[in-house]
Amino acid sequence: MDSFLYVNHIYLPMLYVEMSKRKKVNKRFKQIHDIFSESPFYKLAIFGVLLFGGTAAIITILELGKNDGFRNYMDGIWWAVVTFSTVGYGDKSPVTIPGQTVTMIAIFGSMALMSILSGTFASVFVESNTRARRGLMDFPKLENHIVICGWKNNISDIIKDILQLSDKIEPEKIVIISNIDSEKIEALKELPELKKIKYVRGDYFSEDTLKRANIKKAKKAIILADTFESGGSSEADSKTVMTVITIKAMAKDLYVCAELYDKKYESYLRNAMCDEILFPRDLNRQMLAGTTITNGLANILNDLISNLEAETHINTQPIPEQFIGLEYTELKKEYNDKGDMIIIGILENTGSPNMVKMEALREAQKTPDISKLVTNLQLVKDLSINKPVFIPRDDYIIQKHSKAIVVERWASDNDDSAGDYYGNI
């Protein structure tokens, strides 16, 4: 009975743990072997080791007892190091005909090995550059980057504006996904400030292509209304919807900003939890209409949003934790006392749409009143992400996941705080 208990409760669990460890070790060795076996240097390394070790052993056997310079195998190794590196100290040299023949073979073999090695290095480097230019590279180790899906004629200006608005973003942290011709990418990379951007060739709505850009580890995704690969604006919007759905299925908490031509597709993006939607045609139309009513409106909006040389800009600022649950008038006093910015509203429900809605759902279910529960659930359903509330009443209660909308004076170039406008990018 004691033996049975020992086997079942002590020996078998220990055996299982030991076997699990061995499986992990074997799996790790197999992974390492697969990595090396796929390398173009794998066979070359094996050939070099065999040539180096073999000639060292042969020269030791041939010279042992006939040459005082070769007393053991380590002398043969030393001779091989000196011979293969072409240093030629001369402190150990063969005296027998077979030994001298092996030395000549070793010298020519080392020259051939170095030539092959140099050629392999060059071919790998050229192939890597070619694959990068053609957009065939994968970026599995890239993190906290921005993925731009699609192409526009002014994409160089878009990227340069992104880099100018925040000094936290580097060109090598930007990945473009598109099927655009490689010549256009080459022309883009000829600009000095954009030469380090990365390019992935493929359909940006494809899961496999998005994986190559490591979308799961990205910081933000920007989907352009791309008509280069589409028959028209409707097809471009359909691809945008497909891309948002695919990205959110792969990385539900990733911040996604999408550009749409037609508002009839907006509901699809809202249902897919798209964080931000831009309507370039509507914006231009509304600005043109607004200037007919309000003189200077276009100049005002341009300076607040688009003109990077302007001294003032509209921005969002995190709200200090101590103001959550307080009235808006308290926060207004705090910002107005700063002198370099004016608060003009609150941006509600910022952050991950999934996280905000799940938290709101948990809060809604805390009431025991059925009628109130139904009302709360309807409010959660109608919850708008990144909803601006301009000039709220003084008794407006500040909620969690909110940010302050401010007009701030942008620091001069000599100020250390300059160059990080829109610091939450």
KOLVEX-261511 format. One record per residue (C-alpha): residue in three letters; x, y, z. Coordinates in steps of 0.2 Angstrom, whole numbers, plus 5000, padded with zeros to 4 digits. Each point is the difference from the previous one (the first is absolute). Last residue first. Layout:
ALAXYZ...
This chain:
ILE500153034850ASN499650055018GLY501350144999TYR499050104987TYR501350134999ASP501749935005GLY501150114990ALA500250135014SER500149965018ASP501950035001ASP499750184995ASN501150084987ASP498949954986SER498650115008ALA498649925010TRP498349974993ARG498750115008GLU498549895005VAL498249984995VAL499349865011ILE498949854999ALA500249915017LYS500049815000SER498749875007HIS500249825004LYS499150025016GLN498650135002ILE500050195003ILE498450065007TYR499250144991ASP499550135013ASP500950154991ARG499049954984PRO501149934985ILE500950124989PHE500349864986VAL499649825003PRO501149894988LYS499649824999ASN501549894998ILE498949845001SER498250025000LEU498949895011ASP498349954993LYS500149825006VAL500650065017LEU498650125001GLN498849864995LEU500749895014ASN499850145013THR498150024995VAL499849815001LEU500850005017LYS498950145006SER498549914996ILE500749845008ASP500550095016PRO501349905009THR501450124993LYS501849934998GLN499749954982ALA500350174992GLU501750015009ARG500649844992LEU499350064983ALA501050165001GLU501649915004MET499749884985LYS499650154989VAL501650105005MET501149844998ASN499349964983PRO500150184994SER501850015005GLY500450175006THR498950165001ASN498249995006GLU499750195000LEU501050154993ILE499650155011GLY499950184995ILE500850174997ILE501550005012ILE501150154998MET501949984999ASP501650105004GLY499450095016LYS500049855011ASP498650075011ASN498749974986TYR500449815001GLU499649985019LYS498550125000LYS499249904985LEU500349845010GLU499050065015THR498650074989TYR499949834991GLU499349925016LEU500949875009GLY499949814997ILE501749994993PHE501050155005GLN501249925012GLU500649884986PRO500750144990ILE499250024982PRO501149954986GLN500250144987THR499350024983ASN500650124986ILE499450154990HIS501550114995THR500850175003GLU501650074993ALA499749964982GLU501449924990LEU499249835000ASN498550074991SER498849854999ILE498950005015LEU499850165010ASP500750114986ASN499049924986LEU498450015011ILE500250195002ASN500550034982ALA498549904994LEU498850105011GLY500750174995ASN498350074995THR498649905007ILE498549964989THR500849964983THR501549945009GLY499049865008ALA499449934984LEU501849984994MET500549925016GLN498549895000ARG500449944982ASN501849975005LEU499649905015ASP498649904991ARG501349944987PRO501349965013PHE498949895011LEU501149945014ILE499549865012GLU500849975017ASP500049855012CYS499349874988MET499049885011ALA499449884986ASN498250065003ARG500650184998LEU500949954984TYR498549924992SER498950155005GLU501150124991TYR499849914983LYS498650124995LYS501150155004ASP500949984983TYR501950054998LEU500749925015GLU501650015009ALA500449895015CYS500950025017VAL500349845009TYR500750005018LEU500449815004ASP499049935014LYS499249864989ALA501649944992MET499749864988ALA498150024998LYS500150195001ILE501349994986THR498949894989ILE498450115003VAL500950164997THR500849934984MET498349944993VAL499250175003THR501550084991LYS499849884986SER498250054998ASP500450185001ALA501349984985GLU498749914990SER498750135003SER501350144996GLY500449924983GLY500849864990SER501249965015GLU501949985001PHE500550194998THR498350055008ASP500749995018ALA498950075014LEU501549995012ILE499949885015ILE501150065015ALA500549875013LYS500750055017LYS501249935012ALA500549844991LYS500349835010LYS498649914992ILE500250084983ASN501749914998ALA500250074982ARG500249824994LYS498449965010LEU499150134990THR500449924984ASP499449835006GLU498450085006SER499650084984PHE499250175000TYR501650084996ASP500249904984GLY501949974997ARG501750085000VAL500750055017TYR501050165001LYS501150075014ILE500550185003LYS501950035001LYS500250124985LEU498650115006GLU501050155006PRO501350004986LEU498649994986GLU500649874988LYS498949885010LEU498450074992ALA500849974982GLU500449825005ILE498349975006LYS499350084984GLU501249884990SER499449855009ASP498350024993ILE498550015012ASN499349845007SER499950085018ILE500549995018ILE501150145006VAL500949985017ILE500650145011LYS501149975015GLU501650024989PRO499550184997GLU500050045019ILE498550055010LYS500350075018ASP500450174992SER498250034996LEU499250124988GLN501450014988LEU500149814998ILE498149994996ASP500250154989LYS501449924990ILE498949844998ILE498550094993ASP501150114989SER500849844993ILE498349924998ASN499550144988ASN499649894985LYS499149885011TRP500349825005GLY499249875011CYS500249945018ILE501150105011VAL500749905015ILE500750105014HIS501349925012ASN500049955018GLU500949834996LEU501049934986LYS500749825003PRO499049914987PHE500350124986ASP499949904984MET500950054984LEU499249984983GLY499750194997ARG500950004983ARG501450125007ALA500149895016ARG500249844990THR501450084989ASN500950075015SER500049825008GLU500549924984VAL501550124998PHE500549975018VAL499849814998SER501050004984ALA501450105007PHE500249895015THR499949854989GLY501450074989SER501150045014LEU499849825008ILE500349924983SER501650104998MET500549975017LEU499749814998ALA501050004983MET501550095009SER499949875014GLY500049864988PHE501550064991ILE500950015016ALA499449845007ILE500449914983MET501850075001THR500149945018VAL499449834996THR501449984987GLN501350065012GLY499449875013PRO500149874986ILE501850054996THR500550005018VAL500850155008PRO498450095005SER500050185007LYS499850065018ASP500850175005GLY499750064983TYR498950155006GLY499049994984VAL498650125003THR499049924986SER498549985012PHE499849824994THR501949965002VAL500150085018VAL498449925006ALA500449844992TRP501849995008TRP499250045017ILE498849864998GLY501449884995ASP501050055015MET498449975010TYR500049824993ASN501649955008ARG501950014998PHE500150094984GLY501550134999ASP501249865004ASN499749934983LYS500249814995GLY499149925015LEU498350094996GLU500250084983LEU498749904990ILE498849975014THR500050185006ILE499850064982ILE498549894998ALA499150055016ALA500350194996THR499449974982GLY498449925006GLY499650135013PHE500250154988LEU499249914985LEU498649925010VAL499650175009GLY500150104984PHE498849884991ILE498850005015ALA500050195000LEU499750014981LYS498649885001TYR499150115013PHE500550174993PRO498550024989SER498949985016GLU498549884999SER501049875010PHE500550125013ILE498250055004ASP499449824999HIS501449945012ILE499550145012GLN498249955000LYS500449825001PHE501150035015ARG498650105008LYS498849854997ASN501249885007VAL500250115016LYS498150025002LYS499749814997ARG501449975013LYS499150115013SER498449924997MET500749835002GLU500850055017VAL498350075005TYR499149844995LEU501349895009MET499850105016PRO498149994999LEU500249814997TYR501249975014ILE499150105014HIS498149975001ASN499749854989VAL501749905002TYR500150055019LEU498249955003PHE500249834992SER501649975009ASP499150045017MET498649884995
